[in-house]
Amino acid sequence: MERLARYLKTIDRRWLLIWSLIYAGFLLLSIFAPDALGVLLLRYFGIVLAFVYACQKFPKDHLLKLALGFTLAADTLLAIDNVSVIGVAVFCFAQFFHFCRLHRTNPYLVPGFFAVVAAAFTSSLIFGLDPMFAVAGVYGLTLLSNVFLAIHWHHKSPSVHSACAMYGFILFLLCDACVGASYLSNTAILPSALYPFANYFAWAFYYPSQILLSNSSKLKKL
């Protein structure tokens, strides 16, 4: 707790206030008008600010900025079309750059990762499967790897940053479980009644996950 208190003092209070207002704002508005443009814009603005914050707070952590930048790009595509396969594919690269920074893997392996995503997409088309499931499979494996790496990092080197990574990825996983339920209910595989609840809790988990991850740089430890 002492470490956390010291770390919070290094964060401009205006950021803490903005994060709290955005989170409380869209959670409350989503209850009464989940499909309102204002809710979408408030959520999107929150993700933009998470990227801006990381660029300001950790300017030398290029992998963190790449990961959050790809997250922002994916959210932009999914804001336009919430079942966009391309949007999920872009999210794969967000997870890939998180993996690179957690595992200290060379980011120049990105062409190889691109080939994996492309192969999953192409194979699904050849075998007449929904490409969303193939791309989501690659995404899910990368996310699970990041959850494991973040937990390992925190257990090996406890710090505020490693805790932010661990809890951030756990919340990310919970968010994506809700996203999966939302997609399956929207495609009539699961009951349609689950759809609004899955969407609500997806963002309840997702936004704090991004704030935590924006504070999870491995280049700066307390």
Secondary structure as a PSIPRED ss2 file (coil, helix, strand):
# PSIPRED VFORMAT (PSIPRED V4.0)

   1 M C   1.000  0.000  0.000
   2 E H   0.000  1.000  0.000
   3 R H   0.000  1.000  0.000
   4 L H   0.000  1.000  0.000
   5 A H   0.000  1.000  0.000
   6 R H   0.000  1.000  0.000
   7 Y H   0.000  1.000  0.000
   8 L H   0.000  1.000  0.000
   9 K H   0.000  1.000  0.000
  10 T C   1.000  0.000  0.000
  11 I C   1.000  0.000  0.000
  12 D C   1.000  0.000  0.000
  13 R H   0.000  1.000  0.000
  14 R H   0.000  1.000  0.000
  15 W H   0.000  1.000  0.000
  16 L H   0.000  1.000  0.000
  17 L H   0.000  1.000  0.000
  18 I H   0.000  1.000  0.000
  19 W H   0.000  1.000  0.000
  20 S H   0.000  1.000  0.000
  21 L H   0.000  1.000  0.000
  22 I H   0.000  1.000  0.000
  23 Y H   0.000  1.000  0.000
  24 A H   0.000  1.000  0.000
  25 G H   0.000  1.000  0.000
  26 F H   0.000  1.000  0.000
  27 L H   0.000  1.000  0.000
  28 L H   0.000  1.000  0.000
  29 L H   0.000  1.000  0.000
  30 S H   0.000  1.000  0.000
  31 I H   0.000  1.000  0.000
  32 F H   0.000  1.000  0.000
  33 A C   1.000  0.000  0.000
  34 P C   1.000  0.000  0.000
  35 D C   1.000  0.000  0.000
  36 A C   1.000  0.000  0.000
  37 L H   0.000  1.000  0.000
  38 G H   0.000  1.000  0.000
  39 V H   0.000  1.000  0.000
  40 L H   0.000  1.000  0.000
  41 L H   0.000  1.000  0.000
  42 L H   0.000  1.000  0.000
  43 R H   0.000  1.000  0.000
  44 Y H   0.000  1.000  0.000
  45 F H   0.000  1.000  0.000
  46 G H   0.000  1.000  0.000
  47 I H   0.000  1.000  0.000
  48 V H   0.000  1.000  0.000
  49 L H   0.000  1.000  0.000
  50 A H   0.000  1.000  0.000
  51 F H   0.000  1.000  0.000
  52 V H   0.000  1.000  0.000
  53 Y H   0.000  1.000  0.000
  54 A H   0.000  1.000  0.000
  55 C H   0.000  1.000  0.000
  56 Q H   0.000  1.000  0.000
  57 K H   0.000  1.000  0.000
  58 F C   1.000  0.000  0.000
  59 P C   1.000  0.000  0.000
  60 K C   1.000  0.000  0.000
  61 D C   1.000  0.000  0.000
  62 H H   0.000  1.000  0.000
  63 L H   0.000  1.000  0.000
  64 L H   0.000  1.000  0.000
  65 K H   0.000  1.000  0.000
  66 L H   0.000  1.000  0.000
  67 A H   0.000  1.000  0.000
  68 L H   0.000  1.000  0.000
  69 G H   0.000  1.000  0.000
  70 F H   0.000  1.000  0.000
  71 T H   0.000  1.000  0.000
  72 L H   0.000  1.000  0.000
  73 A H   0.000  1.000  0.000
  74 A H   0.000  1.000  0.000
  75 D H   0.000  1.000  0.000
  76 T H   0.000  1.000  0.000
  77 L H   0.000  1.000  0.000
  78 L H   0.000  1.000  0.000
  79 A H   0.000  1.000  0.000
  80 I H   0.000  1.000  0.000
  81 D C   1.000  0.000  0.000
  82 N C   1.000  0.000  0.000
  83 V C   1.000  0.000  0.000
  84 S C   1.000  0.000  0.000
  85 V H   0.000  1.000  0.000
  86 I H   0.000  1.000  0.000
  87 G H   0.000  1.000  0.000
  88 V H   0.000  1.000  0.000
  89 A H   0.000  1.000  0.000
  90 V H   0.000  1.000  0.000
  91 F H   0.000  1.000  0.000
  92 C H   0.000  1.000  0.000
  93 F H   0.000  1.000  0.000
  94 A H   0.000  1.000  0.000
  95 Q H   0.000  1.000  0.000
  96 F H   0.000  1.000  0.000
  97 F H   0.000  1.000  0.000
  98 H H   0.000  1.000  0.000
  99 F H   0.000  1.000  0.000
 100 C H   0.000  1.000  0.000
 101 R H   0.000  1.000  0.000
 102 L H   0.000  1.000  0.000
 103 H H   0.000  1.000  0.000
 104 R C   1.000  0.000  0.000
 105 T C   1.000  0.000  0.000
 106 N C   1.000  0.000  0.000
 107 P H   0.000  1.000  0.000
 108 Y H   0.000  1.000  0.000
 109 L H   0.000  1.000  0.000
 110 V H   0.000  1.000  0.000
 111 P H   0.000  1.000  0.000
 112 G H   0.000  1.000  0.000
 113 F H   0.000  1.000  0.000
 114 F H   0.000  1.000  0.000
 115 A H   0.000  1.000  0.000
 116 V H   0.000  1.000  0.000
 117 V H   0.000  1.000  0.000
 118 A H   0.000  1.000  0.000
 119 A H   0.000  1.000  0.000
 120 A H   0.000  1.000  0.000
 121 F H   0.000  1.000  0.000
 122 T H   0.000  1.000  0.000
 123 S H   0.000  1.000  0.000
 124 S H   0.000  1.000  0.000
 125 L H   0.000  1.000  0.000
 126 I H   0.000  1.000  0.000
 127 F C   1.000  0.000  0.000
 128 G C   1.000  0.000  0.000
 129 L C   1.000  0.000  0.000
 130 D C   1.000  0.000  0.000
 131 P H   0.000  1.000  0.000
 132 M H   0.000  1.000  0.000
 133 F H   0.000  1.000  0.000
 134 A H   0.000  1.000  0.000
 135 V H   0.000  1.000  0.000
 136 A H   0.000  1.000  0.000
 137 G H   0.000  1.000  0.000
 138 V H   0.000  1.000  0.000
 139 Y H   0.000  1.000  0.000
 140 G H   0.000  1.000  0.000
 141 L H   0.000  1.000  0.000
 142 T H   0.000  1.000  0.000
 143 L H   0.000  1.000  0.000
 144 L H   0.000  1.000  0.000
 145 S H   0.000  1.000  0.000
 146 N H   0.000  1.000  0.000
 147 V H   0.000  1.000  0.000
 148 F H   0.000  1.000  0.000
 149 L H   0.000  1.000  0.000
 150 A H   0.000  1.000  0.000
 151 I H   0.000  1.000  0.000
 152 H H   0.000  1.000  0.000
 153 W H   0.000  1.000  0.000
 154 H H   0.000  1.000  0.000
 155 H H   0.000  1.000  0.000
 156 K H   0.000  1.000  0.000
 157 S C   1.000  0.000  0.000
 158 P C   1.000  0.000  0.000
 159 S C   1.000  0.000  0.000
 160 V H   0.000  1.000  0.000
 161 H H   0.000  1.000  0.000
 162 S H   0.000  1.000  0.000
 163 A H   0.000  1.000  0.000
 164 C H   0.000  1.000  0.000
 165 A H   0.000  1.000  0.000
 166 M H   0.000  1.000  0.000
 167 Y H   0.000  1.000  0.000
 168 G H   0.000  1.000  0.000
 169 F H   0.000  1.000  0.000
 170 I H   0.000  1.000  0.000
 171 L H   0.000  1.000  0.000
 172 F H   0.000  1.000  0.000
 173 L H   0.000  1.000  0.000
 174 L H   0.000  1.000  0.000
 175 C H   0.000  1.000  0.000
 176 D H   0.000  1.000  0.000
 177 A H   0.000  1.000  0.000
 178 C H   0.000  1.000  0.000
 179 V H   0.000  1.000  0.000
 180 G H   0.000  1.000  0.000
 181 A H   0.000  1.000  0.000
 182 S H   0.000  1.000  0.000
 183 Y H   0.000  1.000  0.000
 184 L H   0.000  1.000  0.000
 185 S H   0.000  1.000  0.000
 186 N H   0.000  1.000  0.000
 187 T C   1.000  0.000  0.000
 188 A C   1.000  0.000  0.000
 189 I C   1.000  0.000  0.000
 190 L C   1.000  0.000  0.000
 191 P C   1.000  0.000  0.000
 192 S H   0.000  1.000  0.000
 193 A H   0.000  1.000  0.000
 194 L H   0.000  1.000  0.000
 195 Y H   0.000  1.000  0.000
 196 P H   0.000  1.000  0.000
 197 F H   0.000  1.000  0.000
 198 A H   0.000  1.000  0.000
 199 N H   0.000  1.000  0.000
 200 Y H   0.000  1.000  0.000
 201 F H   0.000  1.000  0.000
 202 A H   0.000  1.000  0.000
 203 W H   0.000  1.000  0.000
 204 A H   0.000  1.000  0.000
 205 F H   0.000  1.000  0.000
 206 Y H   0.000  1.000  0.000
 207 Y H   0.000  1.000  0.000
 208 P H   0.000  1.000  0.000
 209 S H   0.000  1.000  0.000
 210 Q H   0.000  1.000  0.000
 211 I H   0.000  1.000  0.000
 212 L H   0.000  1.000  0.000
 213 L H   0.000  1.000  0.000
 214 S C   1.000  0.000  0.000
 215 N C   1.000  0.000  0.000
 216 S C   1.000  0.000  0.000
 217 S C   1.000  0.000  0.000
 218 K C   1.000  0.000  0.000
 219 L C   1.000  0.000  0.000
 220 K C   1.000  0.000  0.000
 221 K C   1.000  0.000  0.000
 222 L C   1.000  0.000  0.000
